[in-house]
């Protein structure tokens, strides 16, 4: 995909997700801002995956373990 392909984004709703640590959502936000500038309707999403090296519950962090968050 190149920037010419993004011309079809105008007026469409796009979800940009960062999956991993906190830095991933920052990268997703940069991409989201670019898509907004060319006319896309952007929703940012993040899946937290900050776990210990040896984790008794592998996989993404559950919503029950997250404080002060908003789920849409």
Phi, psi and omega in degrees: 000139176232180184298330177297325179294334183286350179300333179284354182286332186310125179082356181262153178269129184234135173258125177246119186246139171253123183240113181142226181279184182298331180292335182293323179289331177295316177297319178297323179295321178297314178296318179300318179298320178297317179294324176296320180298333178261012171104004178281153174260112192252136168243126177269141178225155178216139173243115182285133182220041180267100183235169176285162178299315175250107188245127178290341179232078183296156179109188182294157178290134181283156179299333179294338181263006183248127179257150176056049178239162178241126179252127179245000000 
